[in-house]
């Protein structure tokens, strides 16, 4: 049995991404010989490849992904109404969100939106975000203060003087409670041809009631004991010569990131999907020059899925307790 994958033994990234600091889980290199593989690596990779064959694969760019609204320090704030009466602490942190008046969600049933304010080092994320006659609404949400110091998942943090919740473990719009910005490829990164962090992937038929670090929850629905737990982290074999692959340029960018930092299963989806920043609000598609005449599905299908490896990780059950291997 290998050493469990955890934050400390991984080597920090040479370049932190736009949002998180070098200690965040998404910015940890996994291409070192000392990084342990899961004892079930072959089976987990086989399961992932089967999902690709059965359900397809793509890069979500125009739906089922996330627009990121970057706002300045003096941006006007607006209330976002949480359509859940059972979460007063979460509603309290949504009373003054520096969200643009024109904000709109990505297409698809998830309806995600992210607001990022660098000056306060804060991000807000929303699920099933809508604009109604009385203003903005969301079915669920999350807020992280101190994104640059965040490990990449939601924690229980309270103001030491007032006891007011600053952040809670059950906040956030992914089933894994990983911060939504984690693993998202931004337009800026894809344009420069380098993504310096792990990539989030969604998969169909994740395992029910079991998740792997760094996830802290799951919405998996498969009772198959061989199904992939959410939170599982894959990497491309470090011995693979990515530069020699006959793949589209965008696929090579994704492959390099997967080799250096890995892929983290952060949610369920209808297909095995990577996620790029949603830019549909711009009125034109800035990804067209990068796709070079191909579709997002072509980009993802060209990814060398057969060369993946699953990394060792602790697994947890519905009780939150660590499971025996």
Secondary structure, 3 states (H helix, E strand, C coil): CCCCCCCCCCEECCCCCCCCCCCCHHHEECCCCCCCECCCHHHHHHHHHHHHHHHCEEEECCECCEEEEEECCCCCCECEEECCCCCHHHHHCCCCECCCCCCCCCECCCCCEEEEECCCCEEEEEECCEEECCEEEECEEEEEECHHHCCCECCCEECCCCCCEEECCCCCCCCCCECCCCCCECHHHHHHCCCCCCEEEEECCCECCEEECCCCCCCCCECCCCCCCECCEEEECCCCCHHHCCCCHHHHHHHHHHHHCCEEEEEECCCEEEEEECCHHHCCCCCHHHHCCCCHHHHHHCCCHHHEEEECCCEEECCCCECCC
